[in-house]
Amino acid sequence: MKYIIRLSIIAALVSLYAFSSFAQEEMTKEAWQAQITELTTKRNDLKNQFAALQKEVADLQKQDADKAQALKQCQDALASAQGEQEAPLIAKLDAIDARLNELSRLSNQDLWARKAELDSVQNWINDAYKNPSSAIQKYQERLQGEQSRLDALKKTLADIIASGEATPTYTVGTWARDRDCLWNIAKKPKIYDNPFLWPKIWQGNRDQIKNPDVIHQGQKLKIPPKAALTRDEKSALNRYWSRKHAQAPAAKP
């Protein structure tokens, strides 16, 4: 804009000098020639300045065009790079939504059986946050929504566990037909497939089992999750064997 103003001023000066040559009173030939020479010099100077300004404007216009082209190239490269990052993020978000939809439709019993998948979904969400595109607002809001849904499922699972609703159970059969005792129950493939874990059933049902050697047909025993014996379960097992040894008749000499 400032160059256009300068050009306007120069054009006005040229016009002023041209007009002044006709407005002068009669003068001698020498004075007239001197004035013509002076005005011609000024005119040429102004033309040179005008040409320089035109070149400067042209140079600036070229710089603007070059910068616009460079900006477009950067924007295209950024869009391409962003697209490469967004594609895997979108796929992961879709997978998270699909799994959350599936888990949300489960019964309490089935949700408890598939509780490990909640940890998997949490890992997926954590990984999604590592993608730089996750900082974009629309993806950030989507991740926050998925985390809220997962937290709600975790709370539901915690309530299920606290109520004991989803804990598997086993109904005791007869010794004659089923050979049911805590050792044999723990050995069953659908229970622990490991007879040495029988103290878990005992300690998980202390309200029903006073003596681990005695269980009754029809008792509905809760089956705690399969895991190594806890410290309390090991202590109970040690006390059990200590009583057994204490009750055993002394060996004859």
Secondary structure, DSSP 8 states (H G I E B T S, - for coil): -HHHHHHHHHHHHHHHHHHHHHHS----HHHHHHHHHHHHHHHHHHHHHHHHHHHHHHHHHHHHHHHHHHHHHHHHHHHHHHHHHHHHHHHHHHHHHHHHHHHHTS-HHHHHHTTHHHHHHHHHHHHHHTSGGGGSHHHHHHHHHHHHHHHHHHHHHHHHHHHTTT--EEE---HHHH---HHHHHHSTTTTS-GGGHHHHHHHTTTT-SSTT---TT-EEE--------HHHHHHHHHHHHHHHHHS-----
